[in-house]
Amino acid sequence: MPGMTAVEKAFAQAAGVSSVVPGEIVYPQPARVFVHDGHVEGFRRQLDALGIDRIRHPERVVFATDHEVVYLTPRAAERGARIRATARDWKVGHFFDVGQGGHGHLFPMETGLVTPGMFVFASDMHCSNFGAIGAVPVRSGPETLSVLAMGTVWTAVPGSVRVELRGCPAPGTGGRDIGFRLAWALARGPARIDVDYRYLEIVGPALETFDLNDRVALCNSPTEIGVAGVYLQPGAALLAWCRERARTPFTPLASDADARYEATFVLDIEGLGPQVALPGSPADAVDLAEVAGQPVQHAYLGSCGSGLYADLARAAALLRGRRIAAGTRLFVVPGTVDGARRLAADGLVDVFLAAGAVVLPPGCGPCAGGHLGPMHAGEVSISTAATNHAGRMGAKDARCFLASPATVAASAVTGRITDARELGEGVR
């Protein structure tokens, strides 16, 4: 029998079987079940209607409050109270209320809640971030209700597509840029591979130079084109980092040499420069030069795509000693509470404030439907948000461009989409 991919091994272990093949239906037992604050109330209401007043394996469940971390309406405050009541009534094992964790797709890696080799169910698709450390998350969406009630739900084992990165990108180009380029290549460009509910396994020498934040960005960007997830094999340094934080022992997974893939795609990133995703989809990526000079009134650093400490530190290095352009406002949202503490301790919050930015609490920020820092009709934004469809961060006719932290910071300084390399210092 042929070998298995790392993703197939995770499915097999969670399902308690020796092997699986793509398309096979299994009932995996997840190590963690993630539910963000926007879904808790609905799941509670549905289980109450069914007469279910307790959940299976509450010790595995994680509630992450990240979408509404500041209550702007009485209804939002009421929703928060109900989330706290639900966490108490269901005896949820890991409840992170306002100000306690941060973004649910980021802080679990920093705090060791998610570890390499772990199989995870989550209510939101951007759980794909966890593939950055070699975990295997699956979006269970509305079926998270069944996972809460029964402990599992039938799940088809996804096929895998192997993506080989060849070459080295230009200086100033990071994981976010490569992720946009990959999404474009798979959905719009030369690959034209069916990636719907497939796992992308990304390999290549370039990954050896990537810190966690670049790995997260690389996993995050292709999520919107319909993949089941993204898997990156963790190296020795990242495994050591994870072991320092892990709450339980873990065993990393690796694909067998004879593992089978539905397809293999080679992405040439030699000399790749900064990318910008046009309004509508992260897959609509172009070279930054094609949109350089576009005026922007709104800019945003953060989200599950690029909200880790290193992302914001990179932007702060470029903003130091500079001011945000008149007519442009910049919102900075740390992805995690630990990251926010580091930014404050290192004086980087002062750098953002001195530049004229607005620093918001850890969480999703404007990316969560424009709850904080929304856009007005006709405005143009450049941000590190997870996605950029119409109405994502406010008015439906506002236009949202996506880019790397360095590009967003440079554009906020000039008031127009700008290649950060034009400003010199602070660029990786």
C-alpha positions as CSV (number, residue, x, y, z in Angstrom):
1,M,0.0,0.0,0.0
2,P,1.4,3.5,-0.9
3,G,2.5,5.8,1.9
4,M,0.4,8.6,3.3
5,T,0.7,12.4,3.4
6,A,1.1,14.1,6.7
7,V,-2.5,15.3,6.5
8,E,-3.8,11.7,5.8
9,K,-1.8,10.5,8.8
10,A,-3.5,13.1,11.0
11,F,-6.9,12.0,9.8
12,A,-6.1,8.4,10.4
13,Q,-4.8,8.9,13.9
14,A,-7.8,11.1,14.9
15,A,-10.2,8.4,13.4
16,G,-8.4,5.6,15.2
17,V,-7.5,3.7,12.0
18,S,-4.2,2.6,10.5
19,S,-4.6,4.3,7.2
20,V,-7.0,6.4,5.1
21,V,-7.4,7.4,1.4
22,P,-8.8,10.6,-0.1
23,G,-12.6,10.5,-0.2
24,E,-12.9,8.0,2.6
25,I,-15.5,9.0,5.3
26,V,-14.2,8.9,8.8
27,Y,-15.2,10.2,12.2
28,P,-12.2,12.0,13.6
29,Q,-11.9,12.7,17.3
30,P,-10.4,16.2,17.4
31,A,-7.8,17.3,20.0
32,R,-9.4,20.8,19.9
33,V,-12.7,22.3,18.8
34,F,-12.6,26.0,18.2
35,V,-15.6,28.3,18.2
36,H,-15.3,32.0,17.8
37,D,-17.6,34.5,19.5
38,G,-19.8,35.1,16.5
39,H,-21.0,31.5,16.5
40,V,-21.5,30.7,20.2
41,E,-24.9,32.2,20.6
42,G,-26.3,30.4,17.5
43,F,-25.0,27.0,18.6
44,R,-26.4,27.5,22.1
45,R,-29.8,28.3,20.7
46,Q,-29.8,25.3,18.5
47,L,-28.7,22.8,21.1
48,D,-31.2,24.3,23.6
49,A,-34.0,23.7,21.0
50,L,-32.9,20.0,20.8
51,G,-32.9,19.7,24.6
52,I,-29.1,19.2,24.8
53,D,-27.8,21.0,27.9
54,R,-24.2,19.7,27.9
55,I,-21.6,19.1,25.3
56,R,-19.4,16.1,24.6
57,H,-15.7,16.5,25.6
58,P,-15.9,20.1,27.0
59,E,-12.3,19.9,27.9
60,R,-11.4,20.0,24.2
61,V,-13.5,23.0,23.4
62,V,-12.0,26.5,22.9
63,F,-14.1,29.7,22.9
64,A,-12.2,32.6,21.4
65,T,-13.6,36.1,21.8
66,D,-12.0,38.0,18.9
67,H,-14.6,39.5,16.6
68,E,-16.4,41.8,19.1
69,V,-13.7,42.7,21.7
70,V,-15.2,46.1,22.3
71,Y,-19.0,46.3,22.7
72,L,-20.3,49.1,20.6
73,T,-24.0,48.4,21.1
74,P,-26.2,47.1,23.9
75,R,-26.9,44.0,21.7
76,A,-23.2,43.3,21.5
77,A,-22.9,43.6,25.3
78,E,-25.8,41.2,25.7
79,R,-24.1,38.8,23.3
80,G,-21.0,38.8,25.3
81,A,-22.9,38.1,28.5
82,R,-24.5,35.1,26.8
83,I,-21.2,33.8,25.6
84,R,-19.9,33.9,29.2
85,A,-23.0,32.1,30.4
86,T,-22.6,29.4,27.8
87,A,-19.0,28.8,28.6
88,R,-20.0,28.4,32.3
89,D,-23.0,26.2,31.6
90,W,-21.2,23.9,29.1
91,K,-18.0,23.8,31.3
92,V,-15.9,24.8,28.4
93,G,-12.3,23.9,29.0
94,H,-10.6,26.8,27.4
95,F,-12.6,30.1,27.4
96,F,-10.8,33.2,26.3
97,D,-12.9,36.2,27.0
98,V,-12.3,39.8,26.0
99,G,-8.6,40.7,26.5
100,Q,-7.5,37.2,27.4
101,G,-6.2,35.7,24.2
102,G,-6.6,37.7,21.1
103,H,-7.3,36.3,17.6
104,G,-8.4,32.7,17.8
105,H,-6.4,31.7,14.7
106,L,-3.1,33.1,16.2
107,F,-2.9,32.9,20.0
108,P,-3.4,29.1,20.2
109,M,0.0,28.6,18.6
110,E,1.7,31.1,20.9
111,T,0.1,29.5,24.0
112,G,0.6,25.8,23.0
113,L,-3.1,25.0,22.7
114,V,-2.4,23.9,19.1
115,T,0.7,21.8,18.4
116,P,2.3,20.0,15.4
117,G,0.5,16.9,14.4
118,M,-2.7,17.9,16.1
119,F,-6.1,17.4,14.4
120,V,-8.5,20.3,15.0
121,F,-12.1,21.2,14.1
122,A,-13.0,24.9,13.9
123,S,-16.0,26.9,13.1
124,D,-14.1,29.3,10.8
125,M,-12.1,28.6,7.7
126,H,-9.0,30.6,8.7
127,C,-8.1,27.9,11.1
128,S,-5.9,27.1,8.1
129,N,-3.3,29.2,10.0
130,F,-2.5,26.2,12.3
131,G,-0.9,24.4,9.3
132,A,2.0,26.8,9.7
133,I,3.3,24.7,12.6
134,G,2.3,21.4,11.1
135,A,-1.1,21.0,12.7
136,V,-4.1,19.7,10.6
137,P,-7.2,21.9,11.1
138,V,-10.5,21.4,9.3
139,R,-13.3,23.9,9.1
140,S,-16.4,22.2,10.4
141,G,-18.6,25.3,9.9
142,P,-22.2,24.7,10.8
143,E,-21.4,21.1,11.6
144,T,-19.4,22.3,14.6
145,L,-22.9,21.9,16.2
146,S,-22.6,18.1,15.8
147,V,-19.0,18.1,17.0
148,L,-20.1,19.9,20.2
149,A,-23.0,17.6,20.8
150,M,-21.5,14.3,19.7
151,G,-17.7,14.8,19.8
152,T,-17.2,14.3,16.1
153,V,-18.9,14.5,12.7
154,W,-18.5,12.5,9.5
155,T,-15.7,14.0,7.5
156,A,-14.3,13.1,4.0
157,V,-10.6,12.8,3.9
158,P,-9.4,15.5,1.5
159,G,-7.0,14.9,-1.4
160,S,-3.7,16.7,-1.3
161,V,-1.9,18.9,-3.8
162,R,1.8,19.3,-3.5
163,V,3.1,22.8,-4.1
164,E,6.8,23.2,-4.7
165,L,8.3,26.7,-4.3
166,R,11.4,27.2,-6.4
167,G,13.8,30.0,-6.2
168,C,14.1,32.9,-3.8
169,P,12.0,36.0,-3.8
170,A,13.4,39.5,-4.0
171,P,14.3,41.3,-0.8
172,G,11.3,42.9,0.8
173,T,9.0,40.0,-0.3
174,G,7.6,37.8,2.4
175,G,5.0,35.0,3.1
176,R,2.0,37.3,2.4
177,D,3.3,38.2,-1.1
178,I,4.0,34.6,-2.0
179,G,0.6,33.5,-0.6
180,F,-1.2,36.0,-2.8
181,R,0.9,34.8,-5.8
182,L,0.1,31.2,-5.1
183,A,-3.6,31.9,-4.7
184,W,-3.6,33.7,-8.1
185,A,-1.7,30.9,-9.8
186,L,-4.1,28.2,-8.5
187,A,-7.3,30.1,-9.1
188,R,-6.6,32.4,-12.0
189,G,-3.2,31.7,-13.4
190,P,-1.3,28.8,-15.1
191,A,-2.1,26.0,-12.6
192,R,-5.9,25.8,-12.9
193,I,-5.9,22.9,-10.5
194,D,-9.1,22.0,-8.8
195,V,-8.2,22.8,-5.2
196,D,-11.8,22.8,-3.8
197,Y,-11.6,20.9,-0.5
198,R,-8.0,19.8,-1.1
199,Y,-5.1,20.3,1.3
200,L,-2.1,22.2,-0.1
201,E,1.2,20.8,1.1
202,I,3.8,23.4,0.5
203,V,7.5,22.6,0.3
204,G,10.7,24.3,-0.9
205,P,14.0,25.8,0.3
206,A,12.5,29.3,0.7
207,L,10.5,28.0,3.7
208,E,13.7,27.4,5.6
209,T,14.1,31.2,6.0
210,F,10.5,31.8,7.0
211,D,9.7,32.8,10.6
212,L,6.3,31.8,12.0
213,N,4.6,35.0,10.9
214,D,5.6,34.4,7.3
215,R,4.5,30.8,7.5
216,V,1.1,31.9,8.9
217,A,0.7,34.5,6.1
218,L,1.5,31.8,3.5
219,C,-1.1,29.5,5.0
220,N,-3.7,32.3,5.3
221,S,-3.7,33.8,1.8
222,P,-4.9,30.7,-0.3
223,T,-7.7,29.9,2.2
224,E,-10.3,32.0,0.3
225,I,-10.0,29.9,-2.9
226,G,-11.7,26.9,-1.3
227,V,-8.9,24.7,-0.1
228,A,-9.5,22.4,2.9
229,G,-6.3,23.6,4.5
230,V,-2.5,24.3,4.0
231,Y,0.2,22.2,5.5
232,L,3.8,23.2,6.1
233,Q,6.3,20.7,7.6
234,P,7.9,22.3,10.7
235,G,11.7,22.4,11.0
236,A,13.8,21.8,14.0
237,A,13.8,25.4,15.2
238,L,10.0,25.7,15.0
239,L,9.5,22.4,16.7
240,A,11.7,23.5,19.6
241,W,9.6,26.7,19.8
242,C,6.4,24.7,19.9
243,R,7.8,22.3,22.6
244,E,8.6,25.2,24.9
245,R,4.9,26.2,24.8
246,A,3.1,22.9,24.4
247,R,0.6,21.9,27.1
248,T,0.8,18.2,26.2
249,P,3.5,16.1,24.4
250,F,3.2,16.0,20.6
251,T,4.6,14.0,17.7
252,P,5.1,15.9,14.4
253,L,4.0,14.3,11.2
254,A,5.8,14.0,7.9
255,S,4.6,12.8,4.5
256,D,6.0,9.5,3.3
257,A,8.3,9.5,0.3
258,D,5.8,7.5,-1.7
259,A,2.8,9.5,-0.6
260,R,0.4,10.1,-3.5
261,Y,-0.9,13.6,-4.5
262,E,-3.7,14.5,-6.8
263,A,-1.4,17.0,-8.5
264,T,1.9,18.7,-8.1
265,F,2.4,22.4,-9.0
266,V,5.7,24.2,-9.1
267,L,5.5,27.9,-8.3
268,D,8.6,29.9,-9.4
269,I,9.2,32.7,-6.9
270,E,12.7,33.6,-8.1
271,G,12.9,37.4,-7.8
272,L,9.2,37.7,-7.0
273,G,8.5,41.3,-5.8
274,P,5.8,42.6,-3.5
275,Q,2.2,41.7,-4.5
276,V,-1.1,43.4,-4.0
277,A,-4.5,41.6,-4.1
278,L,-7.1,43.7,-6.0
279,P,-10.5,44.3,-4.4
280,G,-12.7,41.2,-4.6
281,S,-10.4,38.3,-3.6
282,P,-6.9,37.5,-2.3
283,A,-6.5,35.5,-5.5
284,D,-6.6,38.6,-7.7
285,A,-3.0,39.3,-7.1
286,V,-0.8,41.6,-9.2
287,D,2.7,43.0,-9.0
288,L,2.6,46.1,-6.8
289,A,3.9,48.2,-9.7
290,E,0.5,47.7,-11.5
291,V,-1.4,49.6,-8.8
292,A,1.4,51.9,-7.3
293,G,0.1,55.4,-6.8
294,Q,-3.5,54.5,-6.0
295,P,-4.6,56.9,-3.3
296,V,-5.8,55.3,0.0
297,Q,-7.8,56.8,2.8
298,H,-7.8,53.7,5.1
299,A,-5.1,51.4,6.1
300,Y,-5.1,48.4,8.5
301,L,-2.3,46.3,10.1
302,G,-3.4,43.1,11.7
303,S,-5.9,40.2,11.2
304,C,-5.2,36.5,11.2
305,G,-3.2,37.0,8.0
306,S,-0.5,39.2,9.4
307,G,-1.2,40.1,13.1
308,L,1.7,38.5,14.9
309,Y,4.4,40.5,16.8
310,A,6.9,40.2,14.0
311,D,4.5,41.5,11.4
312,L,3.8,44.6,13.4
313,A,7.4,45.1,14.4
314,R,8.3,45.1,10.7
315,A,5.7,47.8,10.0
316,A,6.8,49.8,13.1
317,A,10.4,49.8,11.8
318,L,9.3,51.5,8.7
319,L,7.0,54.0,10.5
320,R,9.6,55.1,13.0
321,G,10.2,58.8,12.7
322,R,7.5,59.2,10.0
323,R,3.9,60.4,10.0
324,I,0.9,58.9,8.4
325,A,-0.2,61.0,5.4
326,A,-2.9,63.6,5.8
327,G,-6.3,62.2,4.8
328,T,-5.3,58.6,5.5
329,R,-6.0,56.8,8.8
330,L,-4.1,53.7,10.0
331,F,-5.5,51.1,12.4
332,V,-3.1,48.8,14.1
333,V,-4.5,45.6,15.7
334,P,-2.2,43.2,17.6
335,G,-3.2,39.6,16.9
336,T,-2.6,38.4,20.4
337,V,-2.5,39.7,23.9
338,D,1.0,38.4,24.3
339,G,2.0,40.2,21.2
340,A,0.4,43.5,22.4
341,R,2.4,43.2,25.6
342,R,5.6,42.8,23.6
343,L,4.8,45.8,21.4
344,A,4.2,47.9,24.5
345,A,7.4,46.7,26.3
346,D,9.5,47.3,23.2
347,G,8.2,50.8,22.7
348,L,6.6,50.0,19.4
349,V,3.1,51.1,20.5
350,D,4.7,54.5,21.0
351,V,6.1,54.3,17.5
352,F,2.6,53.7,16.1
353,L,1.0,56.5,18.1
354,A,3.8,58.9,17.2
355,A,3.1,58.2,13.6
356,G,-0.6,59.0,14.1
357,A,-2.0,55.4,14.0
358,V,-4.9,54.2,16.1
359,V,-4.0,51.1,18.1
360,L,-7.0,48.8,18.8
361,P,-7.4,45.9,21.2
362,P,-6.1,42.4,20.2
363,G,-8.5,40.6,17.9
364,C,-9.9,40.7,14.4
365,G,-10.2,44.5,14.2
366,P,-11.8,46.0,11.0
367,C,-11.6,42.6,9.3
368,A,-14.5,41.4,11.4
369,G,-17.2,43.0,9.3
370,G,-16.0,46.5,10.0
371,H,-17.0,46.5,13.7
372,L,-14.1,48.7,14.4
373,G,-12.5,51.2,12.0
374,P,-15.0,50.8,9.2
375,M,-14.8,52.4,5.7
376,H,-17.1,55.0,4.3
377,A,-18.7,54.8,0.9
378,G,-16.2,55.2,-1.9
379,E,-13.1,54.9,0.2
380,V,-10.1,52.9,-0.7
381,S,-8.2,50.7,1.8
382,I,-5.0,48.8,1.9
383,S,-4.6,46.3,4.6
384,T,-3.3,42.9,5.7
385,A,-6.9,41.6,6.2
386,A,-7.7,38.0,5.6
387,T,-10.0,38.8,2.7
388,N,-11.3,41.8,0.7
389,H,-14.8,41.1,-0.8
390,A,-17.3,43.9,-1.1
391,G,-18.5,45.2,2.2
392,R,-15.9,43.3,4.3
393,M,-14.9,46.3,6.2
394,G,-17.8,48.7,5.8
395,A,-19.5,50.2,2.8
396,K,-20.2,47.8,-0.1
397,D,-18.8,50.3,-2.6
398,A,-15.5,50.8,-0.7
399,R,-12.5,49.1,-2.3
400,C,-10.1,46.9,-0.3
401,F,-6.6,46.1,-1.5
402,L,-4.6,43.5,0.4
403,A,-0.8,43.6,0.8
404,S,2.1,42.8,3.2
405,P,2.7,44.7,6.5
406,A,5.6,46.6,4.9
407,T,3.5,47.7,1.9
408,V,0.6,48.7,4.1
409,A,2.9,50.8,6.4
410,A,4.6,52.5,3.4
411,S,1.3,53.2,1.8
412,A,-0.1,54.8,5.0
413,V,3.0,57.1,5.1
414,T,2.6,58.3,1.5
415,G,-1.2,58.1,1.2
416,R,-1.0,56.0,-1.9
417,I,-0.1,52.4,-2.6
418,T,3.7,52.4,-2.3
419,D,6.5,49.8,-2.5
420,A,8.1,49.9,0.9
421,R,11.5,49.5,-0.7
422,E,11.2,53.1,-1.9
423,L,11.3,54.2,1.8
424,G,14.4,52.2,2.5
425,E,14.9,51.2,6.1
426,G,12.7,48.8,8.0
427,V,12.1,46.4,5.0
428,R,13.0,42.8,5.3
